[in-house]
Amino acid sequence: MTLFVALVGVGTFGFIAYDYIVHESRIAEMLERYRPLASVADDSANRYDLERMHRDLETIRPYRERDAA
């Protein structure tokens, strides 16, 4: 008898969860809204290039100031 009650409880919970996900959940909408527009690898490559360029400019600055003086 307890096994039957447990199965009915699990089945009811499963049905309610499935019904919520299919009909009222905004999961699909949220996934589409926050989906990356480009590859993550492309973004990291661009970020790395910008950081490298900034470090290069910071490295050059003391030499430029020394030559200008």
Secondary structure, DSSP 8 states (H G I E B T S, - for coil): -HHHHHHHHHHHHHHHHHHIIIII--HHHHHHHT--SS-HHHHHHHHHHHHHHHHHHHHHHHHHHHHH-
